[in-house]
Amino acid sequence: MSYIALYRKYRPLTFDDMIGQKSVTRILKNQIKSGKISHAYLFSGTRGTGKTSAAKIFSRAINCLDPHDGEPCNECAVCKSILENNTADVIEMDAASNNSVENIRQIRQEVVYATIDVKYRVYIIDEVHMLTPSAFNALLKTLEEPPANVVFILATTEQHKIPVTILSRCLKFDFNRLSEEEIATRIRYVLEQENIPYEEEACRYIAKLADGAVRDALSILDRCISENKDALKYEEVLKIVGAIDSKVIEDIVESILNYKTNEALNHIDVLLEKGKDLRKLCSQLTEAFLNRLLVDENNKERLIDIINRLSKLDSDLRMTSNPSILLKATIVGLCSISVDNTQLSDSSLQEIIKKIENLEEEIKKLKEAPPKKTTVLSQEVKQAEKVSLTNIEEMPITEFKEIEELKKNIIEQGKLKVYSALAGASIYISDNQTILITQNEFAYKLLKMEESIQVISNTLKEKYQIMNPLLIELQKKDETKVSKLESLLKENQINYTSID
């Protein structure tokens, strides 16, 4: 006999076997016991929550020759015939591949005939939201005047795509996402039935990966035990699914929160060498910072900023041709130093800049052609410095909305320091001036460098035809918080001098 996947082998055979849907199964059992069977049902919910299983059980229960408390016996000739797919009166149809009006017309032609060996002819239409508008119209006619011996069970993961005219003619049931504990319990049951030893941590981790879907959990479990049938171990699960140990994630989180750029990048390099999925890493980091946000009252503003940047990174990773570089650049940005009242001396600034220069070397190696020559803008810079921040509000200016796209263009040039310094910055355009404002003094030091001004000015000119002189301004924060810079410099063994 060929191998049967675990999610099929352990598909529930009765309503009591189903997990996490007690309210749904209770109502269905009561209808069966009372004999008040509706002509159309709609089962909606996320994938893997038991919609199709419930539909199969219901089809047997309403036709069973010896039902017990609203449950099918699964032993009579009718139940066995349905279980073995040997009856023509219980039809399963996938609307994703059978969504045309001709498919529904065929059903309309069939329903007028009497059943052969069962009381009810049951049509189970999975992913019903995939039907075409004309197919829905054809189905509506059947639902309006259904034969007494026909039952439709429509299953969908996207109820909002189903026409209201169809919804109004169905008895609706919402299938809830399963909890991690419910899924973990099912995983333990399957492992015990298969006589496979397991680690509790492994079961819980698979339950977490399943994201509320028991079918996904059993599919992951199937893959894991096919690799190692001796036992289910947490470390093996991590290797098989390509996930990252939670301890490593916590180490990266701590490095970022403590401004340890080198340490965070070292962890990233190790994961890259192991071939880990960067989007999965981004997802796990986001989840870890969300957990921190729930318990850390003192750093909410920074944690929210980190979560926002990681969310954007997840989207950007799908589009970039150099995901590792983009990831590292974002990590550098997350570790950027927030300076309130303490200023850096030029020597201290240079020492910190050295810590990210290796990343720029990586970018240079990836470039097929040498970078374009840039024009020295010293004269324009001098002219720009004549404008002060206090006069900005008096000028007719508009905000430059494409700053994220500008940053992408800059990182493609391999200018990582400039890219990182632009985090949180704003740009405003007037008739004769371009003003870049940042509240981060470390970023301000970087942006004021001649090279940074050239890169930003040339990019604005080439990509957006903005040719105004560029002015870099530091907007002082009103808060008088104690700076975290001192602890950062000490941890990195950098000598510094505070400038009043």
KAUR-V264489 format. One line per field, one symbol per residue. ss: DSSP state (a for helix, b for strand, c for the rest). phi: phi as a letter, one per 30 degrees, with the letter a starting at -180 (. if undefined). psi: psi as a letter, one per 30 degrees, with the letter a starting at -180 (. if undefined). Layout:
BEGIN
ss->???
phi->???
psi->???
END
This chain:
BEGIN
ss->cccccaaaacccccaaaccccaaaaaaaaaaaaacccccbbbbbbcccccaaaaaaaaaaaccccccbccbcccccaaaaaaaccccccbbbbbccccccaaaaaaaaaaccccccccccbbbbbbcaaaccaaaaaaaaaaaacccccbbbbbbbccaaaccaaaacccbbbbbccccaaaaaaaaaaaaaacccbbcaaaaaaaaaaccccaaaaaaaaaaaaaacccbbcaaaaaaaaccccaaaaaaaaaaaacccaaaaaaaaaaaaaccccaaaaaaaaaaaaaaaaaaccccaaaaaaaaaaaaaaaaaacccccaaaaaaaaaaaaccccccccbccaaaaaaaaaaaaaaaaaaaaacccccccccccaaaaaaaccccaaaaaacccbbcccaaaaaaaaaacccaaaaaaccccbbbbccccbbbbbccaaaaaaaccaaaaaaaaaaaaaaacccccbbbbbccccccccccaaaaaaacccccccbc
phi->.ddceddddcdecbddddcibdddddddddddddiccddabbcblddicjddddddddddddcddbdbhicddibdddeddddchccccbccbcddcbcddddddddddddddddcbbdcdccccdhdddddeddddddeddddbdddccbcbccacbddccedddedccdcbccdddddddddddddddddddhcdbceddddddddddhicddddddddedddddbddaccedddedddidceddddddddddddcicddddddddddddddiddddddddddeddddddddccddbedddddddddddddeddddcdcbddddddddddddcddcccccccdddddddddedcddddddddddddbddddccdceddddddddccddcdddcdbbdddcdddddddddddicdddeddddidbbbccdbaccccbccdddddddddeddddddddddddcbhccddcccbccddddcdddcdedddddchcdbbdcd
psi->klkkkefeegkkfleffkkgheeeeeeeeeeeefgiklfkkjjkllkgggeeeeeeeeeeeffkfiljhgkkfgfleeeeeeeghgkgfjkkkjfefiglfeeeeeeeeeffllleglekkkjjjkhfffkleeeeeeeeeefeiklfgkkkjkklfieffkkeeeefgljkkkklkkleeeeeeeeeeeeeefhjllkeeeeeeeeeffhgjeeeefeeeeeeffejfeljkeeeeeeefglkkfeeeeeeeeeefggieeeeeeeeeeeeefglkeeeeeeeeeeeeeeeeffjffheeeeeeeeeeeeeeeeeffflfieeeeeeeeeeefgkkjkdfklkleeeeeeeeffgfeeeeeeeffkflllkklkkgeeeeeeeffklfffeffkjlkkjfheeeeeeeefffgieeeeeffkflkkkkaegkkkkklfjeeeeeeffkeeeeeeeeeeeeefghjglkkkkkkjklflhlkkgeeeeeeeghkklkkk.
END
